[in-house]
Amino acid sequence: RALAVTMSPIFADKWLIPRLRQFWKLHPEITLSLRPTASVLDLARERIDLGIRYGLGDWPGTQATYLTSARFVVVAGPDFADGDAAPEVLARQPWIVEEDWAEPMNWLSSHGIDIEGSPRMMFSTEELCLTAARQGLSLYVATAALVERDVQEGNLRIAFDPKDDNPAYYIVTPPGPLSNEARIFFDWLRTQT
């Protein structure tokens, strides 16, 4: 059977899939079944070998191993001025906000960036928000690991990065030993950061 791996759709698109060519060159004998979903699946019940989850690493019934930082950064389109902008400057800018995602708003507040009176555009998914940011529509709070390629290619600029550590992305597995294929994929994932 194929090695079943679950993660969020945005993580699959922006972090995992761009790296998979290397894995398949090393291990063409392993068939992967990627199951991107916004839901947190029960690994044992769904017969999933491992997952990649965003959070603090404390999910009951799983073993979690740190993979990479999921720190937030503020991104802007390519025309935004280089360098970190001061919180009071950022607070006066227009913003892109993902519906029903309070963590970025809490993160902004914790860094002294109050966007309550700022103009905002709301979108239903993170991918739409990133597309709007790439077009220079306004600022957006994104996960640094998911925008690194956009930043390298000049599609986005970092407007603010306090270099926070948590939350993070974790490799999660059901309790017990891993299959040989799962262990190979697990070990390969850890080399990618």
C-alpha positions in Angstrom: 0.0 0.0 0.0 1.1 3.6 -0.6 2.6 5.6 2.3 -0.2 7.9 3.4 0.8 11.4 4.5 -1.5 14.2 5.5 -0.8 17.9 5.9 -2.6 21.2 5.1 -3.1 22.1 1.5 -1.0 25.2 1.7 1.9 23.3 3.3 1.7 20.7 0.6 1.7 23.3 -2.1 4.3 25.7 -0.8 6.7 23.5 1.2 6.4 19.8 0.5 5.7 19.4 -3.2 8.6 21.6 -4.3 10.9 19.2 -2.4 9.4 15.9 -3.5 11.5 15.5 -6.7 14.5 15.0 -4.5 12.8 12.3 -2.4 11.6 10.4 -5.5 15.1 10.5 -7.0 16.4 8.9 -3.8 13.5 6.5 -3.2 11.6 5.7 -6.4 10.4 2.4 -4.8 8.2 4.3 -2.3 4.7 5.3 -3.4 3.3 8.3 -1.6 -0.4 9.1 -1.1 -0.6 12.8 -0.2 -3.8 13.7 1.6 -3.9 17.5 2.0 -6.8 18.7 4.2 -7.6 21.6 6.5 -9.0 19.0 9.0 -6.9 17.3 11.6 -7.3 13.7 10.8 -7.1 10.8 13.3 -4.0 9.0 12.0 -4.9 5.5 13.3 -8.5 5.6 12.3 -7.8 7.0 8.8 -4.8 4.6 8.3 -2.4 7.5 7.8 1.3 6.8 8.3 2.3 10.3 9.3 1.2 13.8 9.2 2.6 17.3 9.2 0.8 19.6 11.6 1.0 23.2 12.6 0.9 24.1 16.3 2.7 23.5 19.5 3.3 19.8 19.1 0.8 18.6 21.7 -1.8 16.4 20.0 -3.2 13.5 22.0 -2.6 10.0 20.7 0.4 11.0 18.5 4.1 11.4 18.7 5.3 14.8 17.5 8.8 15.7 16.2 9.8 19.3 15.3 10.2 19.9 11.6 10.5 23.6 10.9 9.5 26.9 12.4 6.1 28.3 11.5 6.9 31.8 12.7 4.8 34.6 11.3 6.1 37.4 9.2 4.4 40.3 7.5 4.7 40.1 3.7 4.0 42.6 1.0 4.1 42.7 -2.8 7.4 43.2 -4.6 7.0 47.0 -4.8 7.0 47.4 -1.0 10.2 49.1 0.4 12.9 46.7 1.6 13.6 46.1 5.3 11.5 45.9 8.4 9.0 48.6 8.8 8.2 50.0 12.2 5.0 48.7 13.9 3.4 52.2 13.8 4.0 52.4 10.1 2.6 48.9 9.4 -0.5 49.7 11.5 -1.5 52.5 9.1 -1.3 50.3 5.9 -4.1 48.3 4.2 -4.2 44.6 5.2 -5.3 41.3 3.8 -7.0 39.1 6.4 -8.0 35.5 6.2 -11.5 34.9 7.5 -11.9 33.1 10.8 -8.1 33.0 11.6 -7.6 34.8 14.8 -3.9 33.8 15.4 -2.4 36.4 13.0 -4.5 39.2 14.6 -3.3 38.1 18.1 0.3 37.9 16.8 0.1 41.4 15.3 -1.3 42.8 18.6 1.4 41.1 20.6 4.0 43.0 18.5 2.3 46.4 18.9 0.7 46.4 15.5 -2.9 47.5 15.9 -4.8 47.3 12.6 -8.2 47.8 14.0 -8.7 51.1 12.1 -6.9 50.1 9.0 -8.5 49.2 5.6 -8.9 45.4 5.2 -9.7 42.9 2.5 -10.9 39.5 3.6 -10.5 36.3 1.8 -11.5 32.7 2.6 -8.2 30.9 2.1 -4.6 31.5 2.8 -3.7 30.9 -0.9 -6.1 33.7 -2.0 -4.5 36.0 0.6 -1.0 35.2 -0.7 -2.1 35.8 -4.3 -3.5 39.2 -3.3 -0.3 40.0 -1.4 1.8 39.0 -4.4 -0.2 41.5 -6.5 0.7 44.3 -4.1 -2.8 44.8 -2.8 -1.8 45.1 0.8 0.1 43.5 3.7 -0.5 40.0 5.0 0.6 37.9 7.9 2.1 34.6 6.6 4.0 31.7 7.9 7.7 32.2 7.0 8.3 28.6 5.9 5.5 28.9 3.3 6.7 32.1 1.7 10.4 31.5 1.5 10.3 30.6 -2.2 8.1 33.7 -3.0 10.6 35.8 -1.2 13.6 34.2 -2.9 11.9 34.7 -6.3 11.0 38.3 -5.6 7.2 37.8 -5.6 6.9 38.9 -2.0 9.0 41.0 0.4 9.3 40.7 4.1 7.9 43.8 5.7 8.3 42.7 9.3 10.0 39.7 10.9 10.6 39.6 14.7 12.1 36.1 14.3 9.7 34.4 16.8 10.1 30.6 17.3 6.7 29.1 17.9 4.4 27.8 16.6 6.0 25.3 14.4 5.3 22.4 11.9 5.7 19.0 13.4 5.9 15.5 11.9 3.2 13.5 13.8 2.9 9.7 13.8 0.6 7.3 15.6 2.2 5.6 18.6 4.3 2.6 18.0 7.0 1.7 15.4 7.0 3.1 11.9 7.0 1.0 8.8 10.3 1.0 6.9 8.9 3.4 4.2 7.5 5.8 6.9 10.9 5.8 8.6 12.7 6.7 5.3 10.2 9.5 4.6 10.3 10.7 8.2 14.2 10.9 8.1 14.1 12.6 4.7 11.7 15.3 5.9 14.1 16.1 8.7 16.9 16.7 6.3 14.8 19.4 4.5 15.2 22.1 7.1 
